[in-house]
Amino acid sequence: MNEPSDALVFFGATGDLAYKKIFPSLQSMIRHGHLDMPVIGVAKAGWDLAQFKARAKASLQEHGGGINAPALKKLCALLQYVDGDYLDPATFTQLRQTLGGAAHPLHYLAIPPSLFGKVAEGLAQSQCNKGARIIAEKPFGRDLKSARKLNATLSRYFSEDAIFRIDHYLGKEAVQSLLYSRFANTIWEPVWNRNYISSVQITMAEDFGVQGRGTFYEEAGAIRDVLENHTLQLVACLAMEAPAGEGEPLRDERAKVLSMVRTLTPADVVRGQFDGYRNEPGVAKQSNVETFAAVRLWIDSWRWAGVPFYLRAGKCLPISCTEILVEFKNPPQQVFGRSSGGHPNYVRFRLSPQVVLALGTRVKKVGEPMAGTDVELIAQRHPKDEMEAYERLLLDAARGASEFFAREDQVEQAWRIVDPILGNAVPVHPYARGMWGPKEAAKLIIGEGTWHDSSHEANEKNS
């Protein structure tokens, strides 16, 4: 289906995701000239259209960077609202009437995955799935079995090319820039393999806790919340082979590399929980849910055989950042003796909060006889009016561009990788707030290496 969508329907219209992300994205789409179709919110809140528009205005004030008066005026003109229960066929009958002549609606499921099947069924019974696309918000399942069941459910009512499984990380400018840099430059390919790279580290850190979302986090945990999706998507972008072109070939290569990742075992993972988590509202007093997870994984491919990939993600860590460190092997000989040693060369990609590309290398000290010192060469970007991830992905889905959405096989491969380490497969270790997780995480690093300390930001702040 190549036709652009002619209406946007989002279920869960009065919920948290809509308030924090969708309304701000809609305003930005209007500012950039990318939205000119009806926007229909669906929820069971007992609201009318005026209350729905007031909710949109409040969202833009709090999360949209302020109100853009012309954009808000146009957004309010586009907004419509259907109030009803997702289990009631009358809700979908009313939606079909509200859609009017729209032939290619885009349905966004900003609702719990447990409701995906019922909503998809309601859309089909009311003919709202004809010529339509559907966006499924993460988490897409809770494990491999539930992901397969969910895929089978959606596939009964929508073809695979009409299903858009959203992982907003793939819509981030920095992540797409990382992918672009890999394949738009010749400097990486000769050294981007097991012959030169000794290890890869990916850190996804937050310096805050669960922020009142204890009930949600009890159901998710760090592995389900970010490691299974965001960090594995970064692994795929880093380790994939060059695609034949844009579009589906990109998804083919991401799926292929994930299929080569070895299934994790308990020996590959360390789980942690920050002190005080059990005192959070909605959290069980004896909870063993992890707020930190670190894993060591292997990719069984010719390019990456023997190269460990270290992933960690957690809350209440020293800083908030997402960073990738690709460390190279040492030279085969130290020509200048011990003074030519130092830290191995590396490439550091910081994806947030700044966008940074840094090269770690070694140079001669001024005046010293062939003595060296480690330096970092930094390129930093400060993009203005950057397109946010949800805006980009909503626009892509409306156009039918699926390359930055997860395909069925990618989702199932990601769950296959983490399935054996879900739940209480390994113990959870306590760690103090402001630390880099429990000390046990250091045992995952092979040899004499250590986790990279991502809190060293002095050069970036002063550059």
Buried (B, 14 or more C-beta within 10 A) or exposed (E): EEEEBBBBBBBBBBBEBBBBBBBBBBBBBBBEEBBEBBBBBBBBBEBEBEBBBEBBBBBBEEBBEEBBEEBBEBBBEBBBBBBBEBEEEEBBBBBBEBBEEBEBBBBBBBBEBEBBBBBBBBBBBBEBBEBBBBBBBBBBBBBBEBBBEBBEBBBEBBEEEBBBBBBBBBBBBBBBBBBEBBBEEEEBEEBBBBEEBBBBBBBBBBBEBBEEBBEEBBEBBBBBBBBBBBBBBBBBBBBBBEBEEEEBEBBBBBBBBBBBBEBBEEEBBBBBBBEEBBEBEBBEEEBEBBBBBBBBBBBEBEBBEEBBBBBBBBBBBBBBBBBBBBBBBBEEEEEBEEBBBBEBBBBBBBBBEBBBBBEBBBEBEEEEEEBBEBEBEBEBEEEEEBBBBBBBBBBBBBBBBBBBBBBBBBBBBBBBBBBBBBBEBBEBBEBEBEBBBBEBBBEBBEEEBEBBEBBEBEBBEEE
